[in-house]
């Protein structure tokens, strides 16, 4: 089976789930080609991309970043491909139909990347905006086949705000829509997607990468870890305040934060203001092997996710699944799909978004009982192996791709524009 992955980047360090899908499908004998919107210069490429031999599967003609350089580059590209995809390229310039994507010549370059490739059996778009992109590419004839769109978080929370019916045509003409949680399925229905065409297909992890953590013994330093990009939806402010409360009751704690991002200066300032300089370690970005090792040395994962002021939300943080795969209990929030993974009182504790006192209480209960940490970690590990093993989920994904009787181009076409 030949599969086109429409992605935003190639994938980045935060998109391990896409990397594991690509390589899982290739390992099963399928041919996957990757069509990013942005070059790797726009974001940090996952370090395993090279090791897994994926650069040769990436197709993106060079497009000048500055618009003034694009017309000449487009002419040169058109001449080099003359007689191959000329008619399709001409359709990509219809800015009345395709708006800014056509007027900026981006759709032209995207068309050149994909139209010259052999026919695909499935187009799999990752994130809603790439589903819209895939719909435009299919409509102009650059690609054929059923279009499946996976949604992950911001694309159903922040992205639709302020836009009038951004997914109207996609929901009418796309074949299948994959939600990573029941919560996300509800959000898609709220945006106008037909429930019968939504499948819940959760994120997964390579469970065999993670071994059970060596929990600290009574009298040893308790180790709490947070892993994620330093952006508002990760709720770092509330995690730091909860740890500051916990330290008053349970001295000798160490709190490691793994990740980087635009909020790092704010976080550094908070660490000083809360007097946590001897408690908090800002470890920066780390590779997956380093994260696996860090989890092996962790007692509790703290993931205090919130809804950002922009409306941005999590989907289901992969790091929670990685913690459970390592047998570590989790303290997190009643947010997005998290309650579908963390069983409150069974595999961890959940608090209302931004509730510092409840986060601290959950940390305190776990800090006071090594047996509770062990029991909850065992429960979480069993849940992840049962419901979020990437190998099982990749087998399910192939079944979705192979589904017969998927009607192409369902429904009428609302007159909203493609964004």
Secondary structure, 3 states (H helix, E strand, C coil): CEEEEEECCCCECCCHHHHHHHHHHHHCCCEEEEEECCCHHHCCECCHHHHCCCHHHECCCCCCCCHHHHHHHHHHHHHHCCCCCHHHHHHCCCHHHHHHHHHCCHHHHHHHHHHCCCCCCEEEEECHHHHHHHHHHHHCCCCCCEEEEEECCCCCCCCCCCCCCCCHHHHHHCCEEEECCHHHHHHHHHCCCCHHHEEECCCCECHHHCCCCCCCCCCCCCEEEEECCCCHHHCHHHHHHHHHHHHHHCCCCEEEEECCCCCHHHHHHHHHHCCCCCCEEEEECCCHHHHHHHHHCCCEEEECCCCCCCCCCCCCCHHHHHHHHCCCEEEEECCCCHHHCCCECCCEEEECCCCHHHHHHHHHHHHCCHHHHHHHHHHHHHHHHHHCEHHHHHHHHHHHHCCCCCCCCCCCCCCCCCC
